[in-house]
């Protein structure tokens, strides 16, 4: 699925409430070489960033929006559309 980079934060907020535990929400560029994924795990979120920076963060749900905004500016500086996928961890 494709979304506008301007709608990424709003889409993230709505999806993070809907997904189940151990579900993974991934945002990436057209070439799929940069992006980040968010795994929901019992109220905590594990954010894995890949691209310009490679790091893993474990944050509370309420703190995640600020971090997502920062990652978006870093990983998608000239992107207009972002690709999104959702899947469950097996």
C-alpha positions in Angstrom: 0.0 0.0 0.0 1.2 3.5 -0.7 0.6 6.6 1.4 1.7 10.2 1.2 4.6 11.2 3.4 2.4 14.0 4.7 -0.1 11.4 6.0 2.4 9.0 7.5 2.1 10.2 11.2 -1.7 10.1 11.1 -1.7 6.7 9.4 0.8 5.5 12.0 -1.4 6.7 14.9 -4.5 5.0 13.5 -2.7 1.7 12.7 -0.8 1.3 15.9 -4.1 1.2 17.8 -5.5 -1.4 15.4 -2.7 -3.9 15.1 -2.4 -6.9 17.5 0.6 -7.8 19.6 3.5 -9.2 17.7 2.3 -7.5 14.5 4.9 -5.6 12.5 4.1 -2.4 10.6 6.8 -1.5 8.0 7.3 1.9 6.2 9.9 2.0 3.4 10.9 3.9 0.2 10.1 2.8 -3.4 13.5 1.1 -3.7 12.9 -0.5 -0.3 16.5 0.4 0.8 15.4 2.8 3.6 12.7 2.8 6.2 11.6 1.6 9.6 9.5 -1.1 11.1 7.4 -1.0 14.3 6.6 -4.2 16.3 4.0 -4.0 19.0 4.8 -6.1 22.0 2.6 -5.8 25.1 2.3 -2.0 25.3 5.9 -1.4 24.2 7.0 -0.7 20.7 10.2 -2.0 19.1 11.3 0.4 16.4 13.9 -0.8 13.9 15.3 1.8 11.6 17.3 0.8 8.5 18.8 3.1 5.9 20.9 6.1 6.8 21.0 5.0 10.4 20.6 1.4 11.6 19.3 1.3 15.1 16.7 -0.4 17.3 14.7 1.4 19.9 12.3 0.2 22.6 9.8 2.9 23.5 6.4 3.4 25.1 3.4 3.9 22.8 2.9 7.5 23.9 6.5 8.4 23.1 6.6 6.8 19.7 5.0 9.6 17.6 7.9 12.0 18.3 10.4 9.4 17.4 8.5 8.5 14.2 8.5 12.1 13.1 12.3 12.3 13.5 12.9 9.1 11.7 10.6 10.2 8.9 12.6 13.4 8.3 15.9 11.4 8.3 14.9 8.4 6.2 12.5 10.0 3.7 14.0 13.5 3.1 12.9 13.7 -0.6 10.2 11.1 -0.8 6.6 11.9 -1.6 5.1 8.5 -1.3 5.9 5.8 1.3 5.1 2.1 1.0 3.5 0.4 3.9 3.1 -3.3 4.8 1.7 -5.1 7.8 2.3 -8.7 8.8 2.3 -10.8 11.9 5.5 -12.4 13.3 5.4 -16.1 13.1 
